[in-house]
Structures are given as C-alpha cells and as structure tokens.
C-alpha cells in the first residue's frame, strides 16, 4: 500500500464535515492554481450527508462552482432519475443546490447499455483537457463491506484492466451490471479520499489497511495514487479494528 493518511472522527456527522472541508480546500486550491476543479463523486449512501453539507452556505459560499467539473467514479446501470442512481443522489443532495454549469456535470449515461455507457464515458474522459494534471483533482471513494470500491468488486475482470479508463462490469453478487472507472485512471488523481463510516466497515477497513496485500479479494487495495495523496476519513466505529492494531 502507498503511504496513506487515516483521520478518525467521532461519527458520520463529523466525518462528513471533514470530507466537505477537504473537498472545498482542494477545490479552492485547484481553481486558484489552474482555473478549474475536477472531482469524481462516489455513490452509495455514506457520502449523502457530505454532499448535503457542501450545499450548506458555510461550504458552498467558498467555491466558485462555475469552475467545478463533476464526474462519477461509478454508476449503476439505471436511468438518471432512478432511486439507485449515483447521479440522482448527488444531484438531489448537492448539484441542484449550487451553480455548477450543466455542461460541467459529466454524468455516466447509464440509461444506455453498460457497454455503450462505459465506451462513451471513456471517450469523454479521454477528450477532457486535464492540463498538466493527468486525472482528477479529487476522487471520492467509498468502501463496501466486501472490500469493493467504486464498482471494482472482488475477483472481477475490471480489476485487471490496464488500458481502459472506464469499463462495464457484471456484479454476480448483485446480479447487476455496473459502469466503473478503473484503477489505472483513479490512480492518476491528485487526491483520493475514502469516506468510510459505521461499525459494519470496521473489519474490512482493518483488512484493507493492515491485512495482507490481496487486491483480487480486496479491490480497494488497488487504489494507490501514483503522484497523489491518499486520505481515509473514517468514523470511530469504522476505525475500531485499526485501534486494536495500533
Ligand atoms: C456505489 C458506490 C460504492 C460505495 C460502496 C459503499 O455505487 O455503491 O460507488 O463503491 O461507495 O458500496 O457504499 P455505502 O456508502 O452505501 O456503504
């Protein structure tokens, strides 16, 4: 594992606020340095509170949202108005409350077939002007209890993808197709932040950070930004296993 920083907070509320603060600081710095800020959002349930925090004036007033570009680390194979949609979750909690130009919201068009959606997103990513950076200023990620992140699930073909930046993948345990960015592209990010909360994540978090390196079984271990920072923002319950180790 590359050097990573673990910051522990009392609960979801504080961990979400810390994630919102980190988001805004990276955004401010990126816009000041290069005039724009690119971020890949994660899905699932954990980040919802953080996205809602970002829409609060204490955070939203600090960013010039006109210069922010939003991407997604993964998407379910559903239309954007589906309750399962990662885009819909972020749009409801954050994007519909801040002034991001619609053309800066680069959602995965998961209403298409998984192969088409992945191919189109790959084309979009490769056509984006990253400047001297080669990837996102910030990639937000979550962690599943089985060690997956984005939609990089254990033992899936997506884990071994070395050239494509976005692929479609079948998740047998969910009996569902997903579209996901791949480790090579996620690892181009200047900053990767995992937000992990809850006692149900304690065991897997300890395995990911302190266990054997076994990325086929623990895909989150594949996330090692080549030239970027890797930060874990976790709550006390999720960190319980870590304390026992340290
Ligand atoms: C998704 C996410 C996924 C998520 C983890 C954790 O599409 O579900 O991108 O990688 O981050 O499954 O989900 P929770 O936050 O709901 O535990």
Boltz pocket constraint, residues with backbone or C-beta under 6 A from the ligand:
constraints:
  - pocket:
      binder: B
      contacts: [[A, 42], [A, 43], [A, 44], [A, 45], [A, 46], [A, 47], [A, 73], [A, 74], [A, 75], [A, 76], [A, 86], [A, 141], [A, 142], [A, 143], [A, 144], [A, 148], [A, 149], [A, 150], [A, 151], [A, 195]]
      max_distance: 6.0
